[in-house]
Amino acid sequence: MKIIAFYLPQFHDIPENDEWWGKGFTEWVNVKKAQPLYKGHEQPRIPMNENYYNLLDDNVKIWQANIAKEYGIYGFCYYHYWFGGKLLLEKPMEQMLENPKVDIPFCISWANEPWTKAWVNESKVLIPQFYGGKKEWKEHFDYLLPFFKDNRYIKEDNKPLFIIYRAEVIDCLNDMLDYWTELAQQNGFSGMKYAYQNLTFDLMPNRDDSRFDYNIEFQPSYAWNDLNNKSAVQKSKLWNFLRSLKRRIYVETEKRLGFDLQRYFNHKGKEKNASVLKTDYDEAWKAILEHIPENEKNIPGAFVGWDNTPRKGHRGQVYIGDTPEKLNKYMSKQIQRAKSIYKKDMIFMYAWNEWAEGGYLEPDERTGYKNLEAIRDALEENNEFPW
């Protein structure tokens, strides 16, 4: 079974973050300043041996790859930030490409959201996201091409697997993907394998997902949606029509403005009276394990935990009750479902190192290596260890 863990590169300084959030800002700034916000709230989270690493150090990337493979993680899915030719947080992935000692399969997810201060509870838009035409598409593809050609890049049938986080907001989606497929064929590939991972595209009426081979069930987002669509009111035609209408308005507005209007307004003046949203970890996993895939494109997801209060404070959400023992039990069941129900040999895992959202497999002072051990044991129990 190929467990592919999402990988965040924001653990090194860049000039833009120095300007926008203060000199020396990395994800560790949010992690270190976190505070317990209710009784029993386990914050701050501390890496084992206070390993607040710098991803520009190749030894860190080698260590990550080595321990990931040791415990059965098949590969990393690197988040990639591209804004019409402008890159952000690109250096760790570029250094990985140049260093074969970072020996682990990988693929790329284009995190095609506008760059805002939403993740630290501010509404300011820093870089909008637009998509341009063939010139911009070719520049983007040409940047990605050396990664696709690397022997470590995850491919199927000589087709690189490329993920788009938010397919629903790309106004030129089919034309762009068709052009990239042509460029891939011109460069010796048989084509491209495309996947999307954001729930909103699933919920769009009359969506055209014809260019996509896969729909990644990004967790715990899909679980949260399932948990909040159980009541009679939530299942009613009127309720769903109104939600669908609101969703369409926000998506169409984002296509024109280059940023998420809903997120913009959600972050204006609400912190003072907010309280942490608490969700039961077991209930979320119950929803995951009961979810029926829509069709053969669905790839199952999983999550180790979630607590984004280091970023969002009282406006954050916490999935309460996670333990390595539970993770082992649930992952074992999800591995079985991946094979028997989804007919897939992949599970996308949230996440390798989302420290400021509580979604990380890397060892910490709270549980040590136990979450990684839980993954390893679940794979071995099902004779699915990949190496």
N, C-alpha and C positions, 0 to 999 in steps of 0.2 A: 504494500500500500504506500502510495506516495503522499506523505503529509507535507504540504508546502506552506511554510509560515510567512505571513506578511512581515516586512522588514522596513522599519523607519530609519531614514538616514540623518535625522536632525540631532546628531550628537557631536557636532563640531561647529566652530565659529564660521560665520559667513558675514561679509560686510553688510548685507541687507538686514540680517537679524540684529547686528550691532546697532544699526540706525533705527530700526523699528522698535526694538525691545530693550536696548541697552547693551553696552559693551560686554562681550563675553557670553551673550545669551546662547544657550543650547537647551535641549529638552530637560537636561539635568537641573536647570534653574527652577522649573516648575515642580520637578520631583522633590527637590530639597526643601522648598518652601511650604509644602503641603502640611496641613494640620488636621488632627481628628476633629470632625464636625458634629459628632454625636457619640453617645456612649458605645464603646466597643468598636469604633471606627479605626481600622488599622492603617493609619497614616502617621508619618511619611513611610514610604517603601524605600528600603535601603539595599542596594546591590551587595551581594556577598563580598566581604572584605572591603566594603566601600569602593567598589570598582566602578567609579564614575569615569568611564573610559572616553577616549577621544577617537572617533572613527577614522581620523586621518592617520592613525597608527596602524600599519599593516599587521602588526602582531595581534591587535585586537580582532581584526577581521579573520585572521587565520585561526585564532582561538575560538571564535564564534562558529566557524565552519566545522572545526574539529569536534567540538562538544555537541553540535547539532547532529552530526552524522553518528557520533558515538551512541546517542540516545534514540536514533531512528528517524530523525527529521530528514526527509528526502531532499528538500531544497528550500531556498528563500525566494520570496516574491518581493523584489525591491520596488518601493514607491519612487516614481520618476516625476519630476516637475518641469514642465515645458510651457512657456508662454510666448508663442509666436517667435521662437528663436532664443528667448531668454531662458536660461537654466537656473535652477536653485538646488542646492544640496546635492550636486552631481558628483562631487569629488570621491566619496567613498565607493560609489559604483564604478567610476572610471578607474580608480586604483585597483579595485577588485579585478577588472578586466585585464589589467596589465600584470597581475600577479597570480600565476597558476597555483601558488601555494594556498590560496583561498579556494580550497578544493571541495566545492559543493555545487550541485546543479542549481540553476536560478532561472527565473523569468522576470518580466517587468510588468508593473501595473502603472499606467499613466494616471496619476492623481490629478485629473483635469478639473480641479476646482479653482476658482479665483483665490488669490492669496489675500487673506483678510486677517483681522485680529479676533475673529470669532472664537478661536480655540482658547483665547485668554479673556473672553467675555467683553470684547469691544467690537463695535460695529464697523470700524473703518476698513474700507477696501483699499488694499495696497497695490495689487496688480490684478486687473480684470482678465478674464479668460476668453479670448476669441480664437477663431480657427482658420481664417484666411482661405486661400485657394491653393491651386496645385503647387505654386512656388513654395509656400509655407509647408505644405504636406511633404514635398520632396526633401526639404531641408530637415524636417523632423525625421523622416525615414532614414536619410543618410546618416544622421547622428546615431540612430538605433542600430544600423546595419552591422557595425563591428561587434556589437553584443550578440545579435542574432547568429553571426558566423562563428562565435566562440563554441568550442566543443562542450562546454558546461551548460550552454543555454538549452532550456527544455523545449524539445521539438516533438512533433508527432507526424509521421509520414513525411519527413523532410519539410515540415512546416513549423516555423517558430510560433510558440504560444504567446500572444500579446493580449494584455488585459486593459480594458478601459473602465475606470472607476464609475464615471457618470455618463453613460451613453445617451441618456435622455436629453441632455442639454446641447448636444452637438448638432447644429442645424444642417451641416453638410455630411452627416455621418456616413451614409451609404457611398456617396461619391468618394469620400476620403478613403474609406476602407477598400473600395474597389481599386483605387489607384495604388494603394500600398500593396495589395495583392499582385498587381501587375509589376510593380517594382521588385517585389520579392522574387517573382518568377524570372525577371531579367537578371537577377543576381544569384541564380543557381538553386533557388528553393522551388518546391512544388506549389507554393502558395503560402497562406498564413492561416493560423488557427486563432480566432478571435473569441474573447470571453468578456463579459461585463460582470460587475459585482455589486452594483448599487440597487437596492430594493425598488427605488422609485421607477426605474425603467420597467420592471415587472408590473407595476401598478398602473402604467399608462394605458388608456384604452387604445385599441387599434395600433399598438406599437409594431414597428417593423424590425424584428430581430433576425431577419433572413440572413444577414452577413455573419451572425454569431454562431459559433459552434457550441459555445458553452454559456451557461448562466450560473455563476458562482453564488451559492447561498451564503452571503457574507453575514457571519454571526457576531454578536447576538441580534443584529437588526431584524432578520427574518423571524426570529423567536419573539421579539418585542411586538412585531406586527401581528403575529398569530395570537399572542396573549391579549392583544387589544382589539380583537375582532371576534369576540365570543358572544357578547350580549345580543339580544334581539334588536335593540336600537342600532348597534354597530353593524349588524348584518342587513339592516333595512335598505331598501332601494334608495330612499331619499337621503339617508345618511351617507351612503357610498357615492351617490351622485354629487352631493355637495363637496365631499372630500376630493373626488375626482376633478371637479371644476376648479377648486382651489389649487390643486396640484398642477393642473394644466396652465393656469394663470401664472404661477410662479416659474414654471419651466420655460414658458414662452417669453416671460419677462427676462429671465436670465440669458436666454439666447441673444436678446437684443442689447442688454446692458453689460453683459460679461460678468455679472456677479449675482449671488443668490439673494433676492429681495426678502424672502422669508427669514433667512438667517440674519440678515441685516437688521430687520425690525425686532427679531427675537432677542437681540443683545442690547437693546436700548432701555436702560432704566429699570431692569427687573431684579437686579442682584439683591437689593436691599431687603425685599420681602420674600425672597425665595427660600426654599428648604430642600435639602437633598432628597432626590427621588430614589426610593429603595425598592429593589425588585429581587425576588427570590431566585437564587441561582438554580435550585432544583427545578423550579417551575419553568425557567427558561430552557433548561436542558430537556425537560419533559416535552416542551413544545418542539424542540429540535428533533427529538427522537420519534415524535408522532407526525412530523411534517411529511406530507405526500408530495413528491416532486411533480411539477406541472407537466413536464415532458422529458424526453430523453436528453435534453440539453443540460439539465440541472446537475451541478456538482455539489455534493454535500459540504457543509461547513462545520466548524467547531470553534469553541472559544475557551481560553483558560480562565479568564476572569475579566471584570470590567469595573473600573472606578476612575472616572475622569474628573474627580474633584480637585486634583492638583492643577488642572487647567481651569476648571469652571467654578470652583468654590461651592457655595451653597446651591448654585444652579446645576450642579453635577448630578450624575446618576451612579448608583452603586448596585451591583449584583451581589447580594449578601449570601454568605454561607458556602463559598467555594473552599474546597480542600483538595489536596492531591489525590486522596482516596476516591473522592467523587469523580474527579477528572479521569482517573483510571477506569472507573466503572462505565462512565458515559462514553469515553473514547472507544472502549472495547465494543460497545453496542453500535456506535456510529461506524466503526470499521466494518462490522458485519452488515449494516444497512447499506453502506457504500457498495458492497459487493452484490448483495441480494436484491435490493430495491432500486438503487440508482444505476447499477451495472457499470460502476466506475472504479478506477484504480487510483483515484485522487481524492484527497480531502484538503480543503484550504483552511488553515488554522490561524485564528486571531489570538496571539500574534507572537513574533519572536521577541520584540523589544519595544512595545508600546508602553513604556514605563509610566508616563503621565496619564494613561488611561487604564492602568491596572491590567493590561493585556500583554503579559510577557512570560516567556518560558525560561529566560536566563535566570541563573541562581541568585537568590536574595537571602537576606538575613531572616526572613519570615519562614520560609520552607526549604531553604537550601536548594538542592538539586531534585527535590521530590516531584515537582511537576514534570520535569524531564524524565524521571524514572517512571512516572505514571504513563507517559506516552510510550516509552520503551516496553514496559510490561504489557500494555494493551496490544501493541503490535505482536509481541512474542506469544501472547496467549492465543492469538488468532493465526499464528504462523505467517505473519505479514511483515516481519522486519525486512526492510528493503535492501540491506547490504549483505 
